[in-house]
Structure formats: structure tokens, C-alpha cells
Amino acid sequence: MDLVKEIQRLKKEKNAVILAHYYQVPEIQDIADYVGDSLGLSQKAAETDADIIVFAGVHFMAETAKILNPTKTVVLPDLEAGCSLADSCPPDAFEEFTKAHPNHVVITYVNCSAEIKALSDIVCTSSNALKIVESIPKETPIIFAPDRNLGKYIINETGRDMLLWDGSCIVHEAFSMDKLIELHKKYPDYKIIAHPESETHILDTATYIGSTSGMINYVKEHQDQKFIVATEAGILHKMQQEMPNTELVPAPAKEDNTCACSECHFMKMNTLQKLYDCLLNESPQINVEEAIQERALLPIERMLELSK
């Protein structure tokens, strides 16, 4: 069976749209209607007129699409595709944390569960985090969750004193400083670009710090340069497609693995076969409790409004 052909047939038949994150395997990126970062994917989910949204990403992303489209069918190829960062912020503990600091505006990074979004005043992505934080009056105290590394980066860039939740992404904390130094010795004319979820010592080495889409745009604007890319290695597929003559090397991870890079195990759980199966069976479906959906929608809509 030609999976690509069958997926395209089913998509047309069922009026479905396939949204994929940059960290998905190349064959999923290639068949998707839209490939993007969390902000772009949220925007596409908000404006789609498809009946079915096939979300090739991780659980919290599909949940966000469902919150924005409560009457549509949202499916995820593998229901087990979670997120270490989202897992680092349990709703009960976070609710206690916010109650202990009642006068704070709660800004949460989109990489969190629907329950956490429902406890938030506004959501942000790495593309718009600086803009969102700067939209809050200077005298207003802020809680920022769940990513402490992104929070530290925002504090450094804006000078805002934010209260940080102690969460992190294992993929972006997996980069080895020692190996990065060795790699840079091997490729001394390569510029380092990094995602703000990375640890401070990695960000300190970077020529450019930005979201996945920001990194792609930066490379596009500097195609004559060479880059070491410090984020999940799936981004290299789209970068190389768009800039075939630009030399790119993934930043090395602490562990010794086959790709010598940092990969998200959860993102790679989705496969072309699983994507076909979930479109065929319209399962597994993502559902969000109505009360949570209604409360979580407001901070997401605030983010989308500020991102126009």
C-alpha cells in the first residue's frame, strides 16, 4: 500500500488537514498541509475550516487545537506522544503555586497541559514570549511557567523580575557544552544558533537565539553562512529543504546516540503508518473537558490577538 497516496485520498474524502511540527520525522513533514512551530500551528488550528485536524506533534499541541476547535474532530497519531516539559508542571502543584502568589499575572508557555492553560492569564510561545511579557505593565508581578530556561532568557532580555516554575525540556537540556566546544573547534567558522529552551551556558555561545521558525528565518537570511543548530534535530529537514546549499550541523547531545544530536523521543513516536491509521479510524481522538476548554480558551485567544 502506498501510504502517502492513501493519506492524501483519505484527507480529501474526509475534509481533513494535517498539521505537523518541525520536529516530526521527514516523511510526515513532507505530507503535511502545514509545518510550523507552536505559534504557527496554533494560528493554523484557529483558522482551519477542515472537519478533522490530524495533529502530527505531541499531546499538548493537539489539545490546543481542540480547545480552539471544540466541535471539530482532532486526532493524534500516537496518544502516548507526550512532553517532558509539560509533565514537569502537574496541575495540582501549579494551582497551589499560583494561589500562594495571588497578585501575579500567570503567563504559561504553550508547552503545558490544558489544565495548566486553564490556570493561566495568557499563553505564549517561544516566538512571541518577549512580546507577551512586555505587554504586561512593569509594576505587575509575573509568574512564568513551566520552562525555567525560557523564563531566564526572558528575564535577561527584558529585565523583568519573574517568578519561575522549575520545569524544563529534556531535549533542550541534553546539549553537551564539552562536545559543543569540540565541534566548534572542528568547524570554527560555523555560527551557533539556539532555541531559548536551552540552558544559559548554551545560549551564551549563540549568535542567534530564537524559536524554531525564528531559527529557520535567520538561516534563510544568512544562507551564505554555516551553522551549528542547537534545538531538536528534526528542524534540519525543513532548513535543508529551504536552504539546500547552506551547511548545517546539529549541536551534540550529552548521550552517545546514532544521530549525535538531541532528538525528542515523543515527537518521533508518530509515524506515517500511525498517521494513516488515525485518519482512517478517526482515532485516537483528543478531548478536553468542557469547563477546562472554556477556561483555557481565553489565555490562548489573548496570545493569538497579541500575535497579530
C-alpha positions in Angstrom: 0.0 0.0 0.0 1.2 3.5 -0.9 0.7 5.2 2.4 1.3 8.7 1.0 -1.3 8.2 -1.7 -3.8 6.7 0.8 -3.3 9.5 3.3 -3.9 12.1 0.5 -7.1 10.2 -0.6 -8.5 10.0 2.9 -7.6 13.6 3.6 -9.7 14.8 0.6 -12.5 12.3 1.3 -12.9 13.4 5.0 -12.0 17.1 4.6 -9.1 16.7 6.9 -6.0 18.9 7.4 -2.6 17.6 8.6 -0.6 20.0 10.9 2.9 19.0 11.7 5.6 20.3 13.9 9.2 20.9 12.7 10.4 18.1 15.0 8.4 15.4 13.2 10.0 12.7 11.0 10.7 14.0 7.5 8.1 11.9 5.7 5.4 13.4 8.0 6.7 16.9 7.4 6.6 16.2 3.6 2.9 15.2 3.6 1.6 17.8 6.0 -0.5 20.8 4.8 1.3 23.0 7.2 4.6 22.6 9.0 5.4 25.1 11.8 6.3 26.0 15.3 3.8 26.1 18.2 2.6 29.7 17.4 2.1 29.0 13.6 0.4 25.7 14.4 -2.0 27.4 16.9 -2.8 30.1 14.3 -3.5 27.4 11.6 -5.6 25.4 14.0 -7.6 28.5 14.8 -8.4 29.4 11.2 -8.9 25.9 9.6 -12.3 25.0 8.0 -11.4 21.3 7.9 -13.7 18.8 9.7 -10.8 16.7 11.0 -7.5 18.0 12.3 -4.7 15.4 12.2 -2.1 16.8 14.6 1.3 15.4 14.0 3.0 16.7 17.1 2.7 16.0 20.8 -0.3 15.8 23.1 -0.4 19.4 24.4 -0.3 20.7 20.7 -3.3 18.6 19.8 -5.1 19.7 23.0 -4.5 23.4 22.0 -6.1 22.6 18.6 -9.1 21.0 20.3 -9.5 24.0 22.7 -9.6 26.3 19.6 -12.0 23.9 17.7 -14.3 22.2 20.3 -16.7 21.0 17.6 -14.1 19.5 15.3 -12.5 16.1 15.5 -8.9 16.3 16.5 -6.7 13.2 16.2 -3.1 12.5 17.3 -1.3 9.6 15.6 0.1 8.3 18.9 -1.7 9.2 22.1 1.5 8.4 24.1 3.3 11.3 22.4 3.7 13.5 25.5 6.2 16.2 26.5 8.8 16.2 29.3 8.3 19.9 29.8 4.5 19.6 30.1 5.0 16.7 32.5 7.2 18.9 34.8 4.2 21.0 35.7 1.5 19.0 37.5 -1.8 21.0 37.7 -2.4 20.5 41.5 1.0 21.7 42.4 0.8 24.6 40.0 -2.5 25.7 41.3 -1.1 25.8 44.8 1.9 27.8 43.5 -0.4 30.4 41.8 -2.6 30.6 44.9 0.5 31.3 47.0 1.2 34.4 44.8 -2.3 35.8 44.2 -1.3 39.2 42.7 0.8 37.8 39.9 -0.2 37.6 36.2 0.2 34.0 35.2 2.0 33.6 31.8 2.4 30.0 30.6 4.5 28.7 27.8 2.2 26.8 25.3 4.2 23.5 26.1 1.8 22.6 29.0 -1.4 20.7 29.6 -4.9 22.1 29.0 -5.3 22.2 32.9 -2.3 24.5 33.2 -3.6 26.8 30.4 -6.9 26.9 32.3 -5.0 28.3 35.3 -3.3 31.0 33.2 -4.0 34.6 32.3 -2.2 34.4 29.0 -0.3 31.8 27.0 2.9 32.4 25.0 5.2 30.5 22.6 9.0 31.0 22.1 8.1 33.1 19.0 6.1 35.7 21.0 7.2 35.3 24.6 9.2 38.6 24.8 6.3 40.5 23.2 3.8 38.9 25.6 5.8 39.6 28.7 6.5 43.2 27.6 2.7 43.7 27.1 2.2 43.3 30.9 2.6 46.6 32.9 6.0 46.9 34.5 4.6 47.2 38.0 2.6 43.9 37.7 4.4 40.8 39.1 4.6 37.8 36.8 4.6 34.0 37.3 6.2 32.3 34.3 5.8 28.6 33.8 6.7 25.8 33.1 10.1 26.4 31.4 12.8 27.9 33.7 15.3 28.2 30.8 13.0 30.2 28.6 12.0 32.2 31.7 15.6 33.0 32.5 16.2 34.1 28.9 13.1 36.4 29.0 14.3 37.9 32.3 17.8 38.5 30.7 16.2 40.1 27.6 13.5 42.3 29.3 14.9 43.0 32.8 11.6 41.8 34.2 11.7 40.1 37.6 9.5 37.0 37.1 8.8 34.1 39.5 9.7 31.0 37.6 8.3 27.5 37.8 11.1 24.9 37.9 10.4 22.9 34.8 12.5 22.1 31.7 12.6 20.2 28.4 15.0 17.2 28.5 15.7 17.6 24.7 17.0 21.2 25.2 18.9 20.3 28.3 20.6 17.4 26.6 23.2 19.6 24.8 26.8 18.9 25.9 28.9 22.0 26.4 32.1 20.0 26.1 31.1 18.3 22.9 29.8 21.7 21.5 33.3 23.2 22.2 34.9 20.2 20.4 32.5 20.5 17.5 33.2 24.3 17.2 36.9 23.6 17.1 36.3 21.2 14.2 34.0 23.8 12.5 35.4 27.2 13.7 33.6 29.2 11.0 30.2 27.8 11.9 27.8 30.1 13.8 25.8 28.6 16.7 22.1 29.3 16.7 20.0 28.1 19.7 16.4 27.7 21.0 15.7 29.7 24.2 14.6 26.4 26.0 18.3 25.6 26.0 20.4 26.2 29.2 22.1 29.6 29.7 25.6 28.3 29.0 24.5 27.1 25.6 22.6 30.3 24.9 25.8 32.3 25.8 27.6 30.6 22.8 24.9 31.5 20.3 25.0 34.2 17.6 21.2 34.0 17.3 18.6 32.8 19.8 15.0 32.1 18.7 12.0 29.9 18.2 12.1 27.1 15.6 10.5 29.3 12.9 12.9 32.2 14.0 15.9 29.9 13.5 14.7 28.9 10.1 14.2 32.5 9.1 17.6 33.5 10.4 19.3 30.8 8.4 17.3 31.9 5.3 18.5 35.5 5.8 22.1 34.3 6.1 22.4 31.5 3.6 26.0 32.2 2.8 27.0 31.3 6.4 27.4 27.9 8.1 25.5 26.9 11.3 25.6 24.6 14.3 21.9 24.2 15.3 21.0 23.8 19.0 17.5 22.5 19.0 15.7 19.2 18.3 17.4 17.8 15.1 14.1 17.4 13.2 14.3 21.1 12.3 17.3 20.3 10.0 15.0 18.6 7.4 13.0 21.8 6.7 16.1 24.0 6.9 17.9 21.9 4.4 14.9 21.7 2.1 14.6 25.5 2.1 18.3 26.3 2.1 19.9 23.3 0.2 23.3 24.9 -0.1 23.7 26.0 3.5 25.9 23.8 5.6 24.2 22.7 8.8 25.4 20.6 11.8 23.2 19.6 14.8 24.5 20.5 18.2 25.7 17.4 20.0 23.9 15.8 22.9 25.5 14.5 26.2 24.5 10.9 25.4 26.1 8.9 22.7 23.4 8.1 20.2 23.1 7.3 16.5 22.4 10.8 15.3 25.0 12.5 17.6 22.2 15.1 18.2 19.3 15.8 20.5 16.1 14.2 19.5 12.7 14.2 21.1 11.6 10.6 21.7 7.9 11.8 22.0 7.9 13.7 18.7 9.4 10.7 16.9 6.6 8.4 18.1 4.4 9.5 15.3 4.9 7.5 12.1 3.4 7.6 8.6 1.6 4.3 9.3 0.1 5.7 12.6 -0.9 8.9 10.8 -2.7 6.8 8.1 -4.4 4.7 10.8 -5.6 7.6 12.9 -7.0 9.3 9.8 -8.7 6.1 8.6 -10.2 5.3 12.1 -10.6 8.9 13.2 -8.9 7.7 16.4 -7.3 8.3 18.9 -9.3 11.5 19.4 -8.3 14.3 21.7 -11.0 15.5 24.1 -10.8 18.3 26.6 -13.3 18.6 29.5 -15.7 21.4 28.7 -15.0 23.5 31.8 -11.2 23.2 31.2 -11.7 24.0 27.5 -13.7 27.2 28.2 -11.1 28.5 30.8 -8.1 27.5 28.6 -9.5 29.2 25.5 -9.3 32.7 26.9 -5.5 32.8 27.5 -4.9 31.2 24.1 -7.1 33.8 22.4 -5.3 36.6 24.2 -2.0 35.2 22.9 -3.3 35.0 19.3 -4.7 38.5 19.5 -1.3 39.9 20.7 0.5 37.9 18.0 -1.3 39.5 15.0 
